[in-house]
């Protein structure tokens, strides 16, 4: 009898964890897509960084290149599968952004 109750509790907890993980994964995906659409050509790097600082589920890294810089934003909840890449010129203006 005790064994059955413990098994049921473990199963319910596993299902709850699975549902919560799926929910947050989908929200992280939406956050990547929504923010990346805001980064149109001509937007300043300061504006991009300010918007990225408001996120809850994203992590972002800056890379410096010979022709400017790049910011890559992704969510650890999606294991980095979906990310937003924003390319800047030397004047720190967005050249393009893409969801990959």
C-alpha distance (Angstrom), angle and dihedral (degrees) to the residues before:
residue distance angle dihedral
X1 . . .
X2 3.83 . .
X3 3.76 90.5 .
X4 3.80 91.5 56.2
X5 3.82 93.2 50.7
X6 3.81 92.4 49.3
X7 3.81 90.8 48.6
X8 3.80 90.8 50.5
X9 3.80 92.4 49.2
X10 3.81 92.0 49.2
X11 3.82 90.8 48.7
X12 3.81 92.7 50.1
X13 3.82 91.2 48.3
X14 3.82 91.6 48.9
X15 3.81 91.1 51.2
X16 3.82 91.3 47.6
X17 3.81 91.1 51.2
X18 3.80 90.8 48.3
X19 3.82 92.0 50.7
X20 3.83 92.6 47.3
X21 3.81 91.9 48.7
X22 3.80 91.6 49.5
X23 3.81 91.7 48.1
X24 3.81 94.6 50.6
X25 3.81 91.1 43.4
X26 3.80 90.5 55.9
X27 3.80 91.8 46.1
X28 3.80 90.4 51.1
X29 3.81 89.7 50.8
X30 3.82 90.7 51.8
X31 3.80 90.9 48.5
X32 3.82 92.0 53.9
X33 3.81 92.8 49.0
X34 3.81 95.5 43.5
X35 3.79 95.6 48.7
X36 3.78 95.0 43.0
X37 3.81 89.3 55.5
X38 3.84 88.8 57.3
X39 3.81 92.9 58.9
X40 3.78 100.8 82.8
X41 3.82 124.2 163.5
X42 3.79 111.7 -76.4
X43 3.83 97.0 34.7
X44 3.80 115.1 126.6
X45 3.79 123.8 -115.4
X46 3.81 90.1 -121.1
X47 3.80 90.0 58.9
X48 3.80 91.5 49.5
X49 3.80 92.3 49.5
X50 3.80 91.5 46.7
X51 3.81 90.9 53.4
X52 3.80 92.5 45.6
X53 3.80 90.2 52.1
X54 3.82 89.2 61.8
X55 3.81 94.1 60.4
X56 3.78 123.6 108.0
X57 3.78 102.7 -166.7
X58 3.82 103.8 32.9
X59 3.78 135.2 89.2
X60 3.80 121.3 -164.1
X61 3.78 136.9 -165.6
X62 3.80 131.0 -163.2
X63 3.80 121.2 -140.3
X64 3.79 122.6 -169.4
X65 3.80 117.0 -140.1
X66 3.80 135.4 -176.4
X67 3.82 90.9 -105.6
X68 3.82 97.8 40.9
X69 3.77 131.5 -64.7
X70 3.78 142.7 -62.1
X71 3.78 134.0 -142.5
X72 3.78 119.4 -156.9
X73 3.81 116.0 -166.2
X74 3.80 121.5 -170.1
X75 3.77 141.6 152.7
X76 3.79 123.1 -116.2
X77 3.81 86.6 -148.8
X78 3.81 88.8 68.5
X79 3.82 91.1 42.8
X80 3.82 88.2 -118.1
X81 3.81 90.2 -66.3
X82 3.80 93.2 132.1
X83 3.78 119.0 36.6
X84 3.79 141.3 162.5
X85 3.78 118.1 -126.6
X86 3.80 117.3 -162.1
X87 3.81 118.9 -172.2
X88 3.83 121.7 -157.6
X89 3.79 131.5 -166.8
X90 3.81 123.6 -133.4
X91 3.81 91.0 -83.5
X92 3.85 90.0 58.7
X93 3.80 93.9 -111.0
X94 3.81 121.3 138.0
X95 3.81 112.5 -102.4
X96 3.81 94.7 179.4
X97 3.79 142.8 -29.3
X98 3.77 128.7 -151.4
X99 3.79 137.9 -178.3
X100 3.77 110.6 -133.2
